Amino acid sequence: MDDIIKMLHSGNANVKVEVSGEDLLTFSNELINRAKTELSAEFAEARKEKYLTKEEVKGICNVCDATLWHWNRKGYLKTVKIGNKVRYRQSDIRKILGERDGK
């Protein structure tokens, strides 16, 4: 038995598996349900998030357009495209303000 497990872990095993249609359907339904659950949680979180305009962020952070551009380019404060508008997550603003204040 240990030899079989070693072969499976090494990648040198040639294994043939038979799966019934019912097993495959059950597996795919489980994957779909897991994806739905994860996406529902992400959508719920996104609905809670508030998105700010560039002008709002400049005022809150006391920075100029160039600073926001550099922050986005470096990944420090990434923009979010909502339709054709550029916005910033309020939660990201809170994080950087906490970093700047030493929190």
Disulfide bonds with the S-S distance in Angstrom:
none
